[in-house]
Amino acid sequence: MTDTRDNAGELISQRGDEVVAALTELATVLTEEESFGATLDRVVELALHAIPGCTAASVTVLDGSGAAATRAATDDRMREVDRQQYDVDDGPCLDAARNQTTNRCDLAEAAERWPKFTSLALGYGMRSYLSVGLGVAGRPVGALNLASADVDGFDALDEAFLVLFSSPATATIIGMRRYAEARALAAQLEQALESRAVIDHAIGVIMAQSQCGTEQAFSILRRASNNRNIKLRDLATEIVSRYDNNGAGNGG
């Protein structure tokens, strides 16, 4: 009995050391200047090697509308397993992502809870699943998913260890979102500046042609925009383009 306990303790200690080593490596990755996609790739690769029963791993990311997409996976089979869930809107990773839960189940348990998904995923050789929801401040952002070819591929210790990977995965996804939002805002600001520049140019053309002030020129432009049911920027672009072409023609 003592030998059995000692062996179990040694196994837990060994696996704990492996997870600590993986998390230490992951901490190093997070400080390096890698893309968000590359960081998520490292998360799933390290999880794959740190959890003995794991056959494949992936990260599901939810967008602002709640739609799911796989942003990292250790192989194509896992991408297909995820895709089957997204197609039928049913499965352990979607449930974990949307409800911020942890799902650990074998094939029989999965069949009871997610029958549509299980019947489709069976063809990819996965027999058990472990998914941990990822979120911040109560807001779901995705899930970290493991699948195993073994019927009992995961235990409570695997679940506890996988939770340790959830924080860096969540931080990476949040970083991806903030970067995407910053790029979108920058694009909007750039477009606004371009629109303002072309509208100002068109106002100058109208002022020169109509011998009027700025406010009157803008009123003329806005009235023409409303009458023709065309966006102000598009009309301004048309006026400037026509003016430039006429000017080039006169210059020739």
BAPA-739100 format. One line per field, with one value per residue (C-alpha): residue number from 1; y, x, z. Coordinates in nm, 2 decimals, always signed. Example, Ala and Ser with C-alpha at 12.3 -4.5 7.8 and 13.67 -1.06 7.14 Angstrom:
BEGIN
k	[1|2] $
py	[-0.45|-0.11] $
px	[+1.23|+1.37] $
pz	[+0.78|+0.71] $
This chain:
BEGIN
k	[1|2|3|4|5|6|7|8|9|10|11|12|13|14|15|16|17|18|19|20|21|22|23|24|25|26|27|28|29|30|31|32|33|34|35|36|37|38|39|40|41|42|43|44|45|46|47|48|49|50|51|52|53|54|55|56|57|58|59|60|61|62|63|64|65|66|67|68|69|70|71|72|73|74|75|76|77|78|79|80|81|82|83|84|85|86|87|88|89|90|91|92|93|94|95|96|97|98|99|100|101|102|103|104|105|106|107|108|109|110|111|112|113|114|115|116|117|118|119|120|121|122|123|124|125|126|127|128|129|130|131|132|133|134|135|136|137|138|139|140|141|142|143|144|145|146|147|148|149|150|151|152|153|154|155|156|157|158|159|160|161|162|163|164|165|166|167|168|169|170|171|172|173|174|175|176|177|178|179|180|181|182|183|184|185|186|187|188|189|190|191|192|193|194|195|196|197|198|199|200|201|202|203|204|205|206|207|208|209|210|211|212|213|214|215|216|217|218|219|220|221|222|223|224|225|226|227|228|229|230|231|232|233|234|235|236|237|238|239|240|241|242|243|244|245|246|247|248|249|250|251|252] $
py	[+0.00|+0.23|+0.15|+0.23|+0.57|+0.64|+0.56|+0.78|+1.06|+1.03|+1.03|+1.34|+1.51|+1.42|+1.55|+1.86|+1.92|+1.88|+2.13|+2.38|+2.34|+2.40|+2.71|+2.84|+2.81|+2.97|+3.26|+3.31|+3.30|+3.57|+3.81|+3.76|+3.96|+3.69|+3.73|+3.64|+3.35|+3.21|+3.25|+3.05|+2.79|+2.75|+2.73|+2.43|+2.27|+2.29|+2.17|+1.88|+1.77|+1.84|+1.64|+1.27|+1.15|+1.44|+1.35|+1.70|+2.05|+2.37|+2.72|+2.84|+3.21|+3.39|+3.71|+4.00|+3.83|+3.50|+3.33|+3.07|+3.01|+2.79|+3.02|+2.75|+2.37|+2.10|+1.91|+1.92|+1.65|+1.88|+2.17|+1.94|+1.83|+2.19|+2.28|+2.00|+2.17|+2.51|+2.37|+2.20|+2.47|+2.19|+2.04|+2.05|+2.33|+2.56|+2.49|+2.56|+2.88|+3.03|+2.92|+2.95|+2.60|+2.30|+1.99|+1.66|+1.37|+1.04|+0.95|+0.81|+1.12|+1.34|+1.15|+1.22|+1.59|+1.67|+1.39|+1.58|+1.67|+1.33|+1.13|+1.35|+1.37|+0.99|+0.95|+1.15|+0.89|+1.11|+0.92|+1.18|+1.55|+1.82|+2.19|+2.48|+2.81|+3.12|+3.46|+3.78|+3.98|+3.74|+3.80|+3.48|+3.49|+3.13|+2.78|+2.57|+2.23|+1.88|+1.56|+1.21|+0.89|+0.70|+0.63|+0.77|+1.01|+1.27|+1.27|+1.53|+1.60|+1.68|+1.91|+2.10|+2.13|+2.25|+2.53|+2.66|+2.72|+2.92|+3.25|+3.29|+3.17|+3.43|+3.70|+3.63|+3.64|+3.97|+4.11|+3.99|+4.16|+4.49|+4.49|+4.43|+4.70|+4.94|+4.87|+4.92|+5.25|+5.36|+5.27|+5.46|+5.77|+5.75|+5.72|+6.02|+6.23|+6.13|+6.22|+6.55|+6.64|+6.56|+6.74|+7.05|+7.03|+7.01|+7.31|+7.50|+7.42|+7.53|+7.85|+7.93|+7.84|+8.01|+8.30|+8.23|+8.17|+7.85|+7.80|+7.87|+7.63|+7.36|+7.42|+7.38|+7.06|+6.92|+7.01|+6.84|+6.54|+6.51|+6.58|+6.31|+6.07|+6.03|+6.03|+6.36|+6.21|+6.04|+6.36|+6.56|+6.30|+6.33|+6.71|+6.71|+6.44|+6.64|+6.96|+6.79|+6.63|+6.96|+7.14|+6.88|+6.92|+7.29|+7.27|+7.05] $
px	[+0.00|+0.28|+0.46|+0.15|+0.11|+0.48|+0.45|+0.14|+0.32|+0.62|+0.40|+0.21|+0.54|+0.69|+0.39|+0.39|+0.75|+0.67|+0.38|+0.60|+0.87|+0.61|+0.47|+0.82|+0.88|+0.55|+0.63|+0.95|+0.74|+0.51|+0.80|+0.93|+0.82|+0.61|+0.28|-0.03|-0.09|+0.26|+0.20|-0.12|+0.06|+0.31|+0.03|-0.13|+0.20|+0.31|-0.02|+0.00|+0.33|+0.25|-0.07|+0.03|-0.31|-0.35|-0.35|-0.43|-0.50|-0.66|-0.77|-1.12|-1.17|-1.51|-1.56|-1.77|-2.09|-2.01|-1.91|-1.63|-1.31|-1.01|-0.70|-0.44|-0.43|-0.17|-0.30|-0.57|-0.78|-0.83|-0.93|-1.19|-1.32|-1.36|-1.52|-1.78|-1.88|-1.91|-2.11|-2.37|-2.34|-2.29|-2.00|-1.77|-1.54|-1.83|-2.01|-1.69|-1.62|-1.97|-2.05|-1.70|-1.70|-1.47|-1.58|-1.40|-1.58|-1.54|-1.72|-2.03|-2.07|-2.02|-2.28|-2.54|-2.47|-2.37|-2.51|-2.48|-2.12|-2.02|-2.16|-1.96|-1.63|-1.62|-1.48|-1.16|-1.06|-1.11|-1.25|-1.24|-1.23|-1.12|-1.20|-1.15|-1.33|-1.13|-1.25|-1.18|-1.41|-1.70|-1.66|-1.60|-1.33|-1.28|-1.16|-0.85|-0.93|-0.77|-0.87|-0.75|-0.76|-0.80|-1.14|-1.03|-0.77|-0.80|-0.83|-0.88|-0.51|-0.50|-0.80|-0.62|-0.30|-0.48|-0.64|-0.29|-0.25|-0.57|-0.43|-0.16|-0.40|-0.66|-0.40|-0.29|-0.65|-0.72|-0.40|-0.52|-0.86|-0.70|-0.46|-0.74|-0.95|-0.65|-0.59|-0.96|-0.97|-0.65|-0.81|-1.12|-0.92|-0.72|-1.03|-1.18|-0.87|-0.88|-1.25|-1.19|-0.90|-1.10|-1.41|-1.20|-1.04|-1.39|-1.51|-1.21|-1.30|-1.66|-1.54|-1.32|-1.59|-1.88|-1.70|-1.84|-1.73|-1.65|-1.99|-2.18|-1.96|-2.02|-2.39|-2.38|-2.18|-2.42|-2.73|-2.59|-2.51|-2.87|-3.02|-2.82|-2.84|-2.46|-2.22|-2.06|-1.71|-1.79|-1.93|-1.63|-1.40|-1.59|-1.56|-1.19|-1.13|-1.32|-1.14|-0.80|-0.88|-1.00|-0.70|-0.47|-0.65|-0.63|-0.26|-0.20] $
pz	[+0.00|+0.09|-0.23|-0.43|-0.26|-0.31|-0.68|-0.72|-0.53|-0.76|-1.07|-0.96|-0.87|-1.21|-1.39|-1.18|-1.27|-1.64|-1.62|-1.43|-1.70|-1.97|-1.80|-1.74|-2.11|-2.19|-1.96|-2.17|-2.49|-2.36|-2.31|-2.66|-2.96|-3.13|-3.31|-3.12|-3.35|-3.28|-2.90|-2.92|-3.12|-2.84|-2.58|-2.75|-2.83|-2.46|-2.34|-2.58|-2.43|-2.07|-2.05|-2.11|-2.25|-2.49|-2.86|-3.00|-2.87|-2.99|-2.89|-2.97|-2.98|-2.97|-3.15|-3.03|-3.16|-3.00|-3.32|-3.27|-3.47|-3.41|-3.39|-3.30|-3.33|-3.31|-3.61|-3.88|-3.71|-3.42|-3.65|-3.81|-3.47|-3.37|-3.71|-3.66|-3.33|-3.49|-3.78|-3.55|-3.28|-3.03|-2.84|-2.53|-2.65|-2.74|-2.41|-2.22|-2.41|-2.39|-2.04|-1.88|-1.76|-1.77|-1.96|-1.90|-2.06|-2.24|-2.56|-2.39|-2.17|-2.47|-2.67|-2.40|-2.38|-2.74|-2.97|-3.30|-3.24|-3.11|-3.40|-3.64|-3.43|-3.39|-3.73|-3.63|-3.37|-3.06|-2.76|-2.48|-2.44|-2.20|-2.25|-2.02|-2.07|-2.11|-2.00|-1.81|-1.57|-1.65|-2.03|-2.23|-2.49|-2.59|-2.47|-2.45|-2.58|-2.55|-2.72|-2.67|-2.87|-2.54|-2.39|-2.05|-2.18|-1.90|-1.52|-1.25|-1.24|-1.61|-1.56|-1.28|-1.48|-1.79|-1.59|-1.53|-1.90|-1.92|-1.79|-2.06|-2.33|-2.21|-2.19|-2.55|-2.68|-2.50|-2.65|-3.00|-2.95|-2.83|-3.12|-3.37|-3.21|-3.22|-3.58|-3.66|-3.48|-3.66|-3.99|-3.91|-3.81|-4.12|-4.33|-4.14|-4.21|-4.58|-4.60|-4.43|-4.66|-4.98|-4.85|-4.77|-5.12|-5.28|-5.07|-5.20|-5.56|-5.51|-5.34|-5.64|-5.90|-5.72|-5.57|-5.22|-4.86|-4.68|-4.52|-4.84|-5.03|-4.78|-4.79|-5.17|-5.14|-4.87|-5.07|-5.38|-5.18|-5.05|-5.39|-5.56|-5.26|-5.26|-4.97|-4.90|-4.93|-5.26|-5.41|-5.29|-5.45|-5.78|-5.77|-5.70|-5.96|-6.22|-6.13|-6.15|-6.48|-6.63|-6.49|-6.64|-6.97|-6.97|-6.88|-7.18] $
